[in-house]
């Protein structure tokens, strides 16, 4: 087995020494495209008509539209508070179709209970009820300006009273088929509709990837200037000094790592990925921070739809 080259070991050791007296922590946020194309703006999303394709009550479609409106307002407010942007699709309208199927299996079964004085066990016939429900909502996003369909999504939720902890009670000692404890069908369906709406809202919400990246301390002049600019969130000077530091000491993996992190925070994702990969290569894969950054950036770049060379 070949022995590790001394210079590689020294580089690896130096990287850990530098981390111990590290520089500032960069809080890096990547806002990714949502699963479905929809503008994240209260003025740009309209909830249209939902129809009931199947089910015992037409009101379920109206309940779906009401729940969607309420949750969109709430999620848009949350999105604004976290700085999520608006897509370029223009105003859209969300419509859909609601499918509801409920089923009750009623019967009786024999159970054994102790008598009132607990002296003997006696058999009793009791009524049973097993209630199931399946709700599916087909959401359709259409652009208002030209009525072009932008996307569609299916959200499906299922329920069985046998697995509902409310039926068995707080301690789980109740009968799973006790009719008196099974929620009403309408209550169950409304809960499942809400879950379907939540699923759709997650699909149109831009996911955010947050990484806290510890920069590495250095005594190199441009390297220190890069750290100071990065801490002040002054992107361009930080990049200029970080690049100058790497040019001055091209074999310093810590300076290269700082350049990668600063480039990532400035939005230069391909450049950052290349530098992170170089750090991983030079340290023989032993730089955990750089390795995690490579995985993170590859996922971010792929999600943004940019090819990776």
C-alpha positions in Angstrom: 0.0 0.0 0.0 1.4 3.4 -1.0 2.2 5.8 1.9 0.5 9.2 1.9 2.7 11.9 0.6 4.1 14.1 3.3 2.9 17.3 1.7 -0.7 16.0 1.6 -0.5 15.1 5.3 0.8 18.5 6.2 -2.0 20.2 4.2 -4.6 18.1 5.9 -3.1 18.9 9.4 -2.9 22.6 8.6 -6.6 22.7 7.6 -7.7 21.4 11.0 -5.4 23.8 12.8 -6.9 26.6 10.9 -10.4 25.5 11.6 -9.7 25.6 15.3 -9.0 29.3 15.1 -11.5 29.9 12.4 -12.9 33.0 10.8 -16.5 34.2 10.7 -19.5 31.9 10.0 -21.3 32.5 6.7 -25.0 31.9 6.7 -25.7 30.8 3.2 -29.3 30.5 1.8 -30.3 28.9 -1.5 -33.9 29.5 -2.6 -34.8 26.6 -4.9 -37.5 26.4 -7.6 -40.8 24.9 -6.2 -42.1 21.6 -7.5 -44.9 23.4 -9.3 -44.7 26.7 -11.2 -46.7 29.3 -9.2 -46.0 32.9 -8.3 -45.5 33.3 -4.5 -47.5 36.5 -4.2 -50.9 37.2 -2.7 -51.9 39.3 -5.7 -50.8 36.7 -8.2 -52.7 33.6 -7.0 -56.4 33.2 -7.4 -58.3 30.2 -6.1 -60.9 29.3 -8.7 -63.7 26.7 -8.7 -63.3 23.2 -7.3 -65.7 20.5 -8.5 -66.7 17.4 -6.7 -66.0 14.4 -9.0 -67.3 11.9 -6.5 -68.4 11.8 -2.9 -71.5 12.0 -0.7 -71.4 15.8 -0.4 -70.9 18.5 -2.9 -69.8 20.9 -0.1 -66.5 19.1 0.1 -65.4 21.0 -3.1 -66.3 24.3 -1.5 -64.5 23.4 1.7 -61.4 22.6 -0.3 -61.4 26.0 -2.0 -61.9 27.7 1.4 -59.1 25.8 3.0 -56.8 26.5 0.1 -57.5 30.2 0.3 -56.9 30.3 4.0 -53.6 28.3 3.8 -52.3 30.2 0.9 -52.7 33.5 2.7 -50.9 32.0 5.7 -48.1 30.5 3.7 -47.6 33.6 1.6 -47.2 35.6 4.8 -44.7 33.1 6.1 -42.9 33.2 2.8 -42.5 36.9 2.8 -41.2 36.8 6.4 -38.4 34.5 5.2 -37.6 36.5 2.1 -38.9 34.1 -0.5 -39.2 35.6 -3.9 -41.9 35.5 -6.6 -41.6 33.4 -9.7 -42.0 34.9 -13.2 -45.0 32.9 -14.3 -47.4 35.8 -13.9 -50.8 35.7 -12.2 -52.3 32.2 -12.0 -55.6 30.6 -11.0 -55.8 27.3 -9.1 -58.7 25.1 -9.7 -59.3 21.4 -9.1 -61.4 18.3 -8.7 -62.2 16.6 -5.4 -62.6 12.8 -5.1 -64.0 11.5 -1.9 -64.7 7.9 -0.9 -65.9 6.8 2.5 -66.9 3.3 3.6 -68.4 2.0 6.8 -68.1 -1.7 7.8 -70.6 -2.4 10.6 -71.3 -5.6 12.5 -71.1 -7.2 15.8 -68.5 -9.3 17.6 -68.2 -11.2 20.9 -66.1 -9.9 23.7 -65.5 -11.1 27.2 -66.1 -8.9 30.2 -65.9 -9.4 33.9 -69.2 -9.2 35.8 -69.8 -6.2 38.0 -68.3 -7.9 41.0 -65.3 -9.1 38.9 -66.0 -12.6 40.0 -66.7 -14.2 36.6 -66.0 -13.6 32.9 -69.1 -13.3 30.6 -69.5 -13.1 26.9 -71.2 -10.1 25.3 -72.2 -9.1 21.8 -71.1 -5.6 20.9 -71.7 -3.4 17.8 -68.6 -2.7 15.7 -67.7 0.0 13.2 -64.7 0.4 11.0 -64.7 3.6 9.0 -62.3 4.3 6.1 -62.0 7.3 3.8 -59.8 8.2 0.8 -59.6 11.8 -0.4 -57.9 12.8 -3.6 -57.6 16.4 -4.9 -56.4 17.1 -8.4 -55.0 20.6 -8.4 -54.6 22.5 -11.7 -52.5 25.7 -12.2 -53.5 27.9 -15.2 -51.9 31.2 -16.2 -54.5 33.9 -16.3 -53.2 35.9 -19.2 -53.6 33.2 -21.8 -55.4 30.3 -20.0 -52.3 28.1 -20.5 -52.1 25.2 -18.2 -48.8 25.4 -16.3 -48.9 22.3 -14.1 -51.0 19.8 -12.2 -50.6 17.9 -9.0 -52.4 15.1 -7.2 -52.6 15.0 -3.4 -54.0 11.9 -1.8 -54.8 11.1 1.9 -56.3 8.0 3.5 -57.9 7.2 6.8 -58.8 4.1 8.8 -60.5 4.2 12.2 -58.4 1.1 13.2 -55.3 3.2 13.3 -56.8 6.4 14.7 -55.5 6.9 18.3 -58.6 8.9 19.1 -60.6 5.7 18.8 -58.4 3.7 21.2 -58.3 6.5 23.8 -55.3 8.2 25.4 -54.0 5.0 26.9 -54.7 2.9 23.9 -57.0 0.6 25.9 -60.2 1.2 24.0 -61.7 -1.0 21.3 -60.4 -0.1 17.8 -63.9 -0.6 16.4 -66.0 1.1 19.1 -68.8 3.0 17.1 -69.1 5.6 19.8 -65.4 6.7 19.5 -65.2 6.8 15.7 -65.2 10.4 14.3 -68.0 11.4 12.0 -67.3 10.9 8.3 -67.6 14.6 7.5 -65.0 15.4 10.2 -62.6 12.9 8.8 -63.0 14.1 5.2 -62.5 17.7 6.2 -59.3 16.7 8.0 -58.0 14.8 4.9 -58.9 17.7 2.6 -56.8 20.0 4.8 -53.9 17.7 4.5 -54.2 17.6 0.7 -54.2 21.4 0.6 -51.1 21.5 2.8 -49.4 19.0 0.4 -50.2 21.3 -2.5 -49.0 24.4 -0.7 -45.7 22.7 0.0 -45.4 21.9 -3.8 -45.7 25.6 -4.7 -43.4 26.8 -1.9 -39.8 27.5 -2.9 -37.7 25.2 -0.7 -34.8 26.9 1.1 -31.5 25.3 1.8 -29.6 26.9 4.7 -25.9 26.2 5.5 -23.8 27.7 8.2 -20.2 27.6 6.9 -17.3 28.2 9.2 -14.6 30.1 7.4 -11.0 29.3 8.2 -8.6 31.6 9.9 -5.5 32.8 8.2 -2.5 35.2 8.7 -2.3 35.9 5.0 -3.0 39.6 4.3 -5.5 39.2 1.4 -7.0 36.2 3.3 -7.7 38.4 6.3 -9.2 41.1 4.2 -11.5 38.5 2.6 -12.6 37.3 6.0 -13.4 40.9 7.1 -15.3 41.6 3.9 -17.2 38.3 4.2 -18.2 39.1 7.8 -19.5 42.5 6.7 -21.5 40.7 3.9 -19.6 42.8 1.3 -19.6 40.2 -1.5 -17.4 41.7 -4.3 -14.4 42.8 -2.1 -14.6 39.4 -0.3 -14.3 37.6 -3.6 -11.5 39.9 -4.9 -9.4 39.4 -1.8 -10.1 35.6 -1.5 -8.9 35.1 -5.1 -5.8 37.2 -4.5 -5.1 35.1 -1.4 -5.3 31.9 -3.4 -3.1 33.3 -6.1 -0.5 34.2 -3.5 -0.6 30.8 -1.8 -2.1 28.4 -4.4 -1.3 25.3 -2.2 -3.1 26.6 0.9 -6.3 24.5 1.0 -7.8 26.7 3.7 -7.6 29.8 1.5 -9.1 27.7 -1.3 -12.0 26.6 1.0 -12.7 30.2 2.0 -12.8 31.2 -1.6 -15.3 28.4 -2.3 -17.5 29.4 0.6 -17.4 33.1 -0.3 -18.2 32.3 -3.9 -21.2 30.2 -2.8 -22.5 33.0 -0.6 -22.2 35.3 -3.6 -24.2 33.0 -5.8 -21.3 31.8 -8.0 -22.3 28.2 -7.5 -20.3 26.5 -10.3 -17.1 28.3 -9.2 -17.8 27.4 -5.6 -18.4 23.7 -6.5 -15.2 23.5 -8.4 -13.2 24.9 -5.5 -14.8 22.7 -3.0 -14.1 19.6 -5.1 -10.5 20.7 -5.4 -10.2 20.9 -1.6 -11.7 17.4 -1.3 -9.2 16.2 -3.9 -6.1 17.8 -2.3 -7.0 16.4 1.2 -7.8 12.9 -0.1 -11.4 13.2 0.9 -10.6 13.9 4.5 -12.0 17.4 4.6 -15.5 16.8 5.9 -16.7 20.4 5.5 -15.7 20.5 1.9 -17.2 17.1 1.2 -20.6 18.2 2.7 -20.5 21.4 0.6 -19.9 19.4 -2.6 -23.0 17.2 -1.9 -25.1 20.3 -1.0 -24.1 22.3 -4.0 -24.6 19.5 -6.4 -28.1 19.1 -5.2 -28.8 22.8 -5.3 -27.4 23.2 -8.8 -29.4 20.1 -10.0 -32.6 21.5 -8.5 -32.0 24.8 -10.2 -31.8 23.0 -13.5 -28.2 24.0 -14.3 -26.0 21.4 -15.9 -23.0 20.2 -13.9 -19.8 19.8 -16.0 
